[in-house]
């Protein structure tokens, strides 16, 4: 339709328009008159402002304000654990949503709950936090913390125990300390203690097999119970002054005869090589003329403060012996004696079992010395 104009008194041309109702209006009144609801016109400011009844579907300022208002209504907090998923508020959720919900708030609470430390020594095994554990977990637990503490406690058992410790809980107790003394006490001796004992005993056996042997007879001049024996042969190029034997007498009717002291408390320093005087043992004996020929004897050699004390203490050895005076060789007889500390006195006595008489028998003794 062609544009119509109206000339006013001033000669100004005013365009004419037809409104939405088909009425012919002057442009000036159309620019100030409220347009129709949801008008699509866009010529006058009135059309931009719109109609009070414009809906959110329109494109006027009124329509957009209603749209904004309707969208602001969606900012109201939804119900707890709402399953609605139409608006952003549904996605965000409610402060009281639980971990059973599906909103962001619910998931944040779920994540937070899974990050919480479990109880000490918890047996739960559903979450990573259960696997990691609690700072207060003990070595009895099953978490990483519990195992870390267990490993740490086991590492402590690798520390060297105190010297001569009697504990028997950890492997370190079995191994022992470098300063453990030699011991073979069952249940308390460590490997170090046992090795020291084994080493010492091996050294003793080695020394016993290869040490210098000395033979003794009665001292030329004895002194009480301290100096009883002298070495046979020469000592330092000087004759020892004794080549004789100790003489013993058996008791009547198969009884032990009187005990005779054969080694005094200071004789180790007199009869043994220098450096081998801390300990000694009787190694062999050699029989000489007996009062009667071809007799059977028992010899008892005793260690102790007295012969009677040694017998009571069971610190003696006994060997059988047959003596033939016609045997000119008279080979030494081996003895099995315990090692004695220097200062230990030795005694001997004999028992004749053939004639049951008080017969005599002469003996010399060989011994070994040991260092400290």
Buried (B, 14 or more C-beta within 10 A) or exposed (E): EEEEEEEEEEEEEEEBBEBEEEEEBEBEEBBEBEBBBBBEBEEBEBBBBBBEEBBBEBBBEBBBEBBEEEEEEEEEBBEBBBEEEEBEBBBBBBEEBEBEBBBBBBBEBBEEEEEEBBEBBBEEEEEEBBBEBBEEBEBEBBBBBBBEBBEEEEEEEEEEBEBBBEEEEBEBBBBBBEEBEBBEEEEBBBEBBBBBBEEEEEEBEEBEEEBEBBBBBBBEEBEEBBBBBBBBEEBEEEEBEBEEBBBBBBBEEBEBBEBBBBBBBBBBEBBBBEEBBBBBBBBBBBBBBBBBEEBEBBBBBBBBEBBEBBBEEEBBBEBEBEBEBEEEEBEBBEBEBEBBEBEBBBBBBBBBEBBEBBBBBBBBBBBBBBEE
